[in-house]
Amino acid sequence: VEIREVSRWPDGSLRWVLVDFPSAGVPGEKKVVYLTDAKLDAAATKDSVSVEDKGDTLVVATGPAVFTINKKKFNFLQSAVVDGQEMLASSADTGSVIEDALGQKYYSSESASNEVTVVDNGPVRLCVRARGQHMPRDGKGYSRGMYGYDILMNFYAGASDVGIDLVLHNNFQKSIGEPIMKDASLLIKLAGSGSPVAGTCKIYGAAPFVSEFYKPEDGDSICLYQDSNGAETWQTCQGYTGNAAI
């Protein structure tokens, strides 16, 4: 079990904590978990998650899987070996990719100043954070790039899954304008596959976006939320909570 302090109340007491622990079960099964300060014997764990920094790459081992992340040319996952088998094919076109209104593509792997760091180091959960800017190739496209990326990758002991939070941002110290994008994708290429596959977000103006791999159920909603448009109206969040100030 891992417990990490996230926030405290003004009196110094804990307000939020992040708890990670392994749990086994079957789909649909419900469990009740209690958080206690009682001294209990720790449950034995078969696997732990670890990371090795090899300079240009980070190698994350979870037990059944070994993942390699390229720190210099971040393309999401450079390699994913599960139960001894490589699942991904090498491709320069993978990672976080943005396409502008003219069809020009911008890649996370082309960022000249990306940063890939370990922000939480388990033994139960390990989190890698990648930050940079999508850039075009061969001097084409919008020379200052097409939005920044901030990606959190969570790896878990004993699992071959990777949990992803991907944020696109336009909050640079100096404005790069308001570049228009038509498509934002997180691309991977499977071994033996002829082309990359993706969970793609189709974005049209300020309309909500829907992932091609995610089909909302009744009552679900997805919203593309921008908290600053760079103009004098930045304190107003149009369309999210009406015209309420934020």
Summary of the structure (lengths in Angstrom):
residues: 246
radius of gyration: 20.5
end to end distance: 36.9
largest distance: 61.2
contacts: 616
relative contact order: 0.13
helix: 3%
strand: 39%
